[in-house]
């Protein structure tokens, strides 16, 4: 079973969320004290997912696993929701 995402992702304060959503001129958003640039999603913009790995030893040091969305179709739902 996949744990709920909100368990691991800290919630944005109401002010941060409103600032991010309503200000069309904003170029950056802040998350956990760090600024991140906002960009449009397209085929060339990668998305980074963070998840709990039960067996981290299966990956090498500094190895970034690539997830096949055909084998994990729920990730397609996340990608589609992010493009709205």
C-alpha positions in Angstrom: 0.0 0.0 0.0 1.3 3.5 -0.9 1.3 5.9 2.1 -0.6 9.1 1.7 1.4 12.0 0.3 0.3 14.5 2.8 2.0 12.5 5.5 5.5 13.3 4.2 4.9 16.8 2.5 4.7 19.7 4.9 1.6 21.9 4.2 2.1 25.5 2.9 0.8 28.2 5.2 -2.3 30.0 3.9 -0.3 33.1 3.1 2.2 31.2 1.0 -0.5 29.3 -0.8 -2.5 32.4 -1.6 0.7 34.2 -2.7 1.7 31.4 -5.0 -1.7 30.8 -6.5 -3.0 34.3 -7.0 0.0 36.4 -8.0 0.5 35.9 -11.7 3.7 37.8 -11.8 5.5 35.6 -9.2 8.6 33.9 -10.6 9.5 32.0 -7.5 7.7 30.2 -4.6 9.1 29.4 -1.2 8.9 25.9 0.3 10.4 25.0 3.6 12.5 28.2 3.6 14.0 27.7 0.2 12.9 29.6 -3.0 12.1 27.6 -6.1 11.6 29.0 -9.6 8.2 28.4 -11.2 8.1 27.0 -14.7 5.6 25.6 -17.1 5.3 21.9 -17.4 5.9 20.3 -20.8 7.5 17.2 -22.2 11.0 18.7 -21.6 10.4 19.7 -18.0 11.1 16.7 -15.6 9.1 16.2 -12.5 10.7 15.1 -9.3 8.9 12.8 -7.0 9.9 12.0 -3.5 8.8 8.8 -1.9 9.7 6.4 0.8 11.8 3.5 -0.5 11.6 0.3 1.6 14.8 -1.0 0.2 17.2 1.9 -0.5 20.2 -0.5 -0.7 18.9 -1.6 -4.2 20.1 1.7 -5.6 23.8 2.7 -5.8 25.1 5.9 -4.1 23.9 9.0 -5.9 21.8 6.8 -8.2 18.6 8.5 -9.3 15.9 5.9 -10.0 13.7 6.5 -13.0 10.1 5.4 -12.6 8.3 3.8 -15.5 4.8 5.3 -15.5 3.4 2.4 -17.5 4.2 0.1 -14.6 3.1 2.7 -12.1 0.1 4.3 -13.7 -0.9 6.3 -10.6 2.1 8.6 -11.4 0.3 9.5 -14.7 -2.5 10.9 -12.5 -0.1 13.1 -10.6 1.5 14.4 -13.8 -1.9 15.1 -15.3 -3.0 17.0 -12.2 0.2 19.0 -12.1 -0.3 20.2 -15.7 -3.7 21.8 -14.9 
